[in-house]
Amino acid sequence: QVHLVESGGGLVQAGGSLRLSCAASGRTFSMFAAGWFRQAPGKEREFVAAINWSYGRTDYTDSVKGRFTISRDNAKNTVYLQMNSLKPEDTAVYYCATKCVSSWRRDDYDYWGQGTQVTVSS
C-alpha cells in the first residue's frame, strides 16, 4: 500500500506559477512511476505528466509541454509539479498518483491522493 498526500494548490492569476508537491509513504520501494492528473468541473479526469522514480524519464500531455515540469526527490519520496504560465483552462483539482507496474500507459495507476485545487483567474 502507498499513501499519497498532495499540497501546494491555490488561487493564482493567469501567467502566474504554482508548485504542487506529493509526498509518498508506505511501500514506496515498489513504485515505478508517479503522475499528475487533473479534473475540471464537468470534465473527465485527464493525464498531465508522469516521471519514473528511478531514472527520471518524463512524459507530458501536449497542452502543458513547455509550461509544466515534473520532478522527484527520491530521498524524500516526493514528486513535484512546477506550473508556470498558468492559464484559466488549467483550473482543476490536481491529483497525484503512483503505480508499481512497469509501463508508460496513462491509465494504470494504482494509488491516488486526495487532490488539491488549483484555480487560475483571468
C-alpha positions as CSV (number, residue, x, y, z in Angstrom):
1,Q,0.0,0.0,0.0
2,V,1.2,3.5,-0.8
3,H,-0.3,6.7,0.7
4,L,-0.1,10.0,-1.2
5,V,-0.6,13.5,0.1
6,E,-0.7,16.5,-2.2
7,S,-0.1,20.1,-1.3
8,G,0.6,23.4,-2.9
9,G,-2.7,24.3,-4.7
10,G,-4.3,27.7,-4.5
11,L,-5.5,30.7,-6.4
12,V,-3.2,32.4,-8.9
13,Q,-3.7,34.9,-11.7
14,A,-3.2,34.0,-15.3
15,G,0.5,34.0,-16.1
16,G,1.5,33.1,-12.6
17,S,3.1,30.0,-11.2
18,L,2.4,27.3,-8.6
19,R,4.3,24.3,-7.4
20,L,2.5,21.2,-6.3
21,S,4.0,18.6,-4.1
22,C,3.1,14.9,-3.5
23,A,4.6,13.0,-0.6
24,A,4.5,9.3,-0.7
25,S,4.7,6.8,2.2
26,G,4.3,3.1,2.7
27,R,5.7,0.6,0.1
28,T,7.4,3.3,-1.9
29,F,10.3,1.0,-2.9
30,S,7.8,-0.8,-5.3
31,M,6.9,2.3,-7.3
32,F,7.7,2.6,-11.0
33,A,6.3,6.0,-11.8
34,A,4.4,8.9,-10.4
35,G,1.9,11.0,-12.3
36,W,-0.2,14.1,-12.0
37,F,-3.7,14.2,-13.3
38,R,-6.4,16.9,-13.2
39,Q,-10.2,17.1,-13.3
40,A,-12.0,20.3,-14.2
41,P,-15.7,20.7,-13.3
42,G,-17.9,18.8,-15.7
43,K,-14.9,17.1,-17.4
44,E,-13.2,13.8,-17.2
45,R,-10.0,13.4,-15.3
46,E,-7.0,13.8,-17.7
47,F,-3.4,12.9,-17.6
48,V,-0.9,15.8,-17.1
49,A,2.6,14.5,-16.5
50,A,4.5,11.5,-15.2
51,I,8.0,10.6,-14.1
52,N,9.9,7.4,-13.5
53,W,11.1,7.2,-9.9
54,S,14.5,5.5,-10.7
55,Y,15.9,7.3,-13.8
56,G,13.7,10.3,-14.1
57,R,12.2,9.8,-17.6
58,T,9.2,12.1,-18.1
59,D,6.0,12.2,-20.1
60,Y,3.7,15.2,-20.6
61,T,0.4,15.9,-22.2
62,D,0.7,18.3,-25.1
63,S,-1.2,21.1,-23.5
64,V,1.3,21.6,-20.7
65,K,4.6,21.0,-22.5
66,G,7.0,23.9,-22.1
67,R,4.9,25.3,-19.1
68,F,4.9,22.5,-16.5
69,T,7.8,20.5,-15.2
70,I,7.6,17.3,-13.2
71,S,10.4,16.3,-10.9
72,R,11.1,14.0,-8.0
73,D,13.2,13.8,-4.8
74,N,13.9,10.2,-4.1
75,A,15.3,10.8,-0.7
76,K,12.1,12.5,0.3
77,N,9.7,10.2,-1.7
78,T,8.2,13.3,-3.1
79,V,7.2,14.3,-6.6
80,Y,6.7,17.9,-7.7
81,L,4.8,19.7,-10.5
82,Q,6.1,23.1,-11.2
83,M,3.4,25.0,-13.2
84,N,4.4,28.2,-15.0
85,S,2.5,30.5,-17.3
86,L,-0.8,29.3,-15.9
87,K,-4.0,29.7,-17.9
88,P,-7.6,29.8,-16.7
89,E,-8.1,26.5,-18.5
90,D,-5.6,24.9,-16.1
91,T,-8.1,25.3,-13.3
92,A,-8.9,21.9,-11.9
93,V,-8.4,19.6,-9.0
94,Y,-5.0,18.1,-9.4
95,Y,-4.3,14.5,-8.2
96,C,-1.1,12.7,-7.6
97,A,-0.9,9.0,-8.5
98,T,1.7,6.3,-8.5
99,K,2.0,2.8,-9.8
100,C,4.1,-0.3,-9.4
101,V,3.6,-1.8,-12.9
102,S,6.5,-1.0,-15.3
103,S,4.6,0.7,-18.1
104,W,4.2,4.2,-19.5
105,R,0.4,3.8,-20.0
106,R,-1.6,6.6,-18.6
107,D,-4.5,4.6,-17.3
108,D,-3.0,2.0,-15.0
109,Y,-2.2,3.9,-11.8
110,D,-2.7,2.1,-8.5
111,Y,-2.7,4.7,-5.8
112,W,-4.2,8.2,-5.7
113,G,-4.0,11.2,-3.4
114,Q,-7.0,13.2,-2.3
115,G,-6.4,16.1,-4.7
116,T,-5.6,19.8,-4.4
117,Q,-7.5,22.6,-6.0
118,V,-5.8,24.9,-8.5
119,T,-7.7,28.0,-9.6
120,V,-6.3,30.3,-12.3
121,S,-8.1,33.7,-12.6
122,S,-8.2,35.7,-15.8
